[in-house]
Amino acid sequence: MMMRREIGEKGQIVIPKDIRDHLGLDVGIGIVFEVKNNAVIMKKENNEEFLKDFLNVPKLKKKLTINDLKRTYEAQYEERIH
């Protein structure tokens, strides 16, 4: 199924009713956007998948100090402004 829509002034699009019905999208349902190459994939949020990914964070071998965290934050900040 493929349909064309235009982006409105606020960057919004309307999901066609046929697609909303087919995917079971209703008011209040979370939507996840994923960018792959030049495509945007939109899918219904799956809270179980998010929780699994969240809980599957590898453990650190050494504990981080406050100074380690500050250095990491400062390095990331510098990358963003340059």
N, C-alpha and C positions, 0 to 999 in steps of 0.2 A: 504494500500500500504506500503510495507516494502522493503527497499533496503540497501545494505551494502556498506560502503565506508571506506577507510583508511585515517587516519590523516597524512598530509604531514609534512615535516621538520619544517615548520613555524607554525604548529598547525592549518592549514587550511583544510577544506573539500570542496568538490565540491557538490553542491546540484544538483541531477539528473534533466535533462531537463524535464522529465515527471512531476516531482513534482513542478518545477518552473512554468511550464505551468498551472498545475492544480490549484495552489495557486495564480497565477497572479503575480509572482515575476519577476521583471525586474531590470535592472541596476538602482541604486540609491534608490531602495525601502529599507526602514528601517526594520530591523529584531530584534525581542526581544527574548532573551533566558531566560527561567525560569527553575530553578532546583527544582524538587519535588522528594523527597526520592532519589533514584538512577537513576532518569530519567532526561533528558534535553528536555524541550519542546521548540520548535522553532516556532514562529508565526510572521506573518506580523504585523508590527507596526500599531497600531490604535491610531492616534493622538487625536481623540475625547476622547478615554478612558483615555489617559495620562492627558489630560487637565481636565477632570472631577475629577480624583484623585488629581491632583495638586490643584484645586480650593476647594476641599473638606477637606482641612486641618483644624482641629478644632482650634478655637480661644483660646488663653491663658487667664486664669482668672486673672493673674497678669503679669505686664510687667517685662521683664527680664532686669537686669542691665548688664553693661559690665563685672563686676566681676562674675556674674552668668554664663555668656557665657564662660569666661576664665576658671572657675572651671569645667564646663562641658567638654570643650575641653581638659583640662589637664587630667581629669579622663578617657576620651576615649583614649587619647594618651597612658596613662599608661597601660590600658587594652591591647592595641595592641602590646606593646613591651614586655609584660610579658607573 
